[in-house]
Amino acid sequence: AWREGNTVRLLNLATGGAGEVALSGTLSGVSTTHAVVDAAGFRLVDLAHHYSIRTDGAYDPTALPLERLWGLPRGLVPDQEPDPELIAATLPSVGSKRLEIFDQGAVAFTTPGTLVGLHLIGQAYAADLAVLDLRRRGFSDVRVRLGPTQRVLGRAAPGQTWQVPVTSPFATNTTLGTVRLA
């Protein structure tokens, strides 16, 4: 399964000015913290940023500070809603404009407190790469499952259909039903 490893951890450490990858500088007159990340990590952050822009922020890789206020992504839902002042104080660190992507493999945060959370898109990206690799190796009928993310290639076994479970967004490991793919 996809795990946010060194690239994301170091990138998030860099935003706080900690860690060996942190570099201070300016970007368009704005003080930033930036880091050079490995090629695979850069591609993932770049894709996440791209989808954030394409969806007008409906998908936002910088929403992690807000997600944490609500107990996500770990499922530790707080007993009470977060304080509105805390939410308001967190909002300035969220949004695709807080993340700058450079061709040289560098990523910059333009606002203190910005963090990236790539858990779901990371799983989807890893599943896509796995299917591409299996296809290159000559496999024609495969199913890849990484957490809630699934990819199928080709056909299921003779007399069978691909069945994909639909999981509850509110209860971990609870299946609401299945969808059969033709």
C-alpha positions in Angstrom: 0.0 0.0 0.0 1.0 3.6 -0.5 2.7 5.2 2.5 3.7 8.8 2.7 7.5 8.2 3.1 10.6 10.2 3.1 9.7 12.6 0.3 6.4 13.8 1.8 7.7 13.8 5.3 10.8 15.8 4.4 8.7 18.1 2.3 6.4 18.8 5.2 9.3 19.2 7.6 10.8 21.8 5.2 7.7 24.0 5.5 8.5 24.4 9.1 12.1 25.3 8.4 13.3 22.0 9.9 15.2 19.2 8.2 18.2 19.0 5.9 16.2 19.8 2.8 14.9 23.2 3.9 16.2 26.2 2.1 15.0 29.8 2.6 14.5 32.1 -0.3 12.1 34.4 -2.1 9.7 33.7 -4.9 8.0 36.6 -6.6 8.7 38.7 -3.5 7.2 36.2 -1.1 9.3 34.4 1.4 9.3 30.7 0.8 10.7 27.4 2.0 11.5 25.0 -0.7 13.0 21.6 -1.2 14.4 19.5 -4.0 12.6 16.1 -4.0 13.3 12.8 -5.8 11.9 12.3 -9.3 9.0 10.0 -8.2 8.0 12.3 -5.3 8.2 15.4 -7.6 6.0 13.7 -10.2 3.4 12.9 -7.5 3.4 16.4 -6.0 3.2 17.8 -9.6 0.3 15.6 -10.4 -1.5 16.6 -7.2 -0.9 20.2 -7.9 -2.2 19.8 -11.5 -5.4 18.1 -10.3 -5.9 20.8 -7.7 -5.8 23.5 -10.4 -8.0 21.4 -12.8 -10.7 20.9 -10.1 -10.6 24.5 -8.9 -9.5 23.2 -5.5 -12.1 20.5 -5.1 -9.0 18.2 -4.8 -6.4 20.0 -2.7 -3.1 18.4 -1.7 -2.5 21.2 0.8 -5.7 20.5 2.8 -3.8 18.4 5.3 -3.8 21.0 8.1 -7.6 21.3 7.8 -8.0 17.5 7.6 -6.1 17.1 10.8 -8.5 19.4 12.6 -11.3 17.0 11.7 -9.3 13.9 12.6 -8.5 12.9 9.1 -6.8 11.0 7.5 -6.3 8.8 10.5 -10.0 8.6 11.4 -9.6 10.1 14.8 -12.7 12.2 14.7 -12.8 14.8 17.4 -15.6 14.9 20.0 -16.4 18.4 19.0 -16.2 20.5 15.9 -12.9 22.4 15.7 -13.0 25.9 17.0 -14.0 28.4 14.3 -11.0 30.6 15.2 -8.7 27.6 14.8 -10.2 26.9 11.4 -9.8 30.5 10.4 -6.2 30.5 11.5 -5.5 27.4 9.5 -7.1 28.5 6.2 -4.3 30.9 5.1 -2.0 27.8 4.8 -4.3 25.9 2.5 -4.8 26.2 -1.3 -3.0 25.4 -4.5 -1.5 28.9 -4.6 0.5 28.0 -1.5 2.4 25.4 -3.5 4.9 26.3 -6.2 6.3 23.7 -8.6 9.5 24.1 -10.5 10.9 22.2 -13.5 14.1 21.5 -11.6 12.4 19.1 -9.2 11.9 21.7 -6.5 8.7 22.4 -4.6 8.1 25.5 -2.6 5.5 26.5 0.1 4.7 30.2 0.0 2.9 30.3 3.3 4.1 29.0 6.8 2.1 26.0 8.0 1.4 24.6 4.5 1.6 20.8 4.4 0.9 18.3 1.6 -1.1 15.1 2.1 -0.8 12.7 -0.7 -2.2 9.5 0.8 -5.2 9.0 -1.6 -3.6 10.3 -4.8 -0.4 8.4 -3.9 -2.3 5.1 -3.7 -4.0 5.8 -7.1 -0.6 6.8 -8.6 1.1 3.7 -7.3 -1.7 1.5 -8.6 -1.5 3.1 -12.1 2.3 2.5 -12.1 1.8 -1.1 -11.1 -0.7 -1.7 -13.9 1.6 -0.1 -16.4 4.6 -2.2 -15.3 2.5 -5.4 -15.4 1.3 -4.5 -18.9 4.9 -3.9 -20.0 5.9 -7.3 -18.6 3.2 -9.0 -20.8 0.4 -9.5 -18.3 -3.0 -8.9 -19.9 -5.5 -9.8 -17.1 -4.7 -8.4 -13.7 -6.3 -6.6 -10.8 -4.3 -4.3 -8.5 -5.6 -3.3 -5.1 -3.9 -0.8 -2.9 -6.1 0.2 0.0 -9.3 1.5 -1.4 -7.8 2.0 -4.8 -8.3 -0.6 -7.4 -7.3 -1.0 -11.1 -8.2 -3.8 -13.5 -6.6 -4.6 -16.8 -8.2 -7.1 -19.2 -10.7 -9.7 -18.2 -11.5 -11.7 -15.1 -11.0 -15.4 -15.1 -13.5 -17.3 -17.4 -16.9 -17.4 -16.0 -16.1 -14.7 -13.4 -16.5 -10.9 -13.3 -14.3 -8.4 -11.6 -16.0 -7.4 -8.4 -15.0 -4.2 -6.6 -16.2 -3.6 -3.0 -17.8 -0.3 -2.2 -16.5 0.7 1.3 -18.1 2.9 3.8 -16.6 6.4 4.1 -17.6 6.4 7.7 -16.5 3.0 9.0 -13.1 1.5 8.3 -13.1 -1.9 6.7 -16.9 -1.9 6.3 -18.2 -2.9 2.8 -21.5 -1.5 1.7 -21.7 -3.7 -1.3 -20.0 -4.7 -4.5 -19.9 -3.5 -8.1 -19.5 -6.0 -10.9 -17.4 -4.8 -13.8 -18.3 -6.3 -17.2 
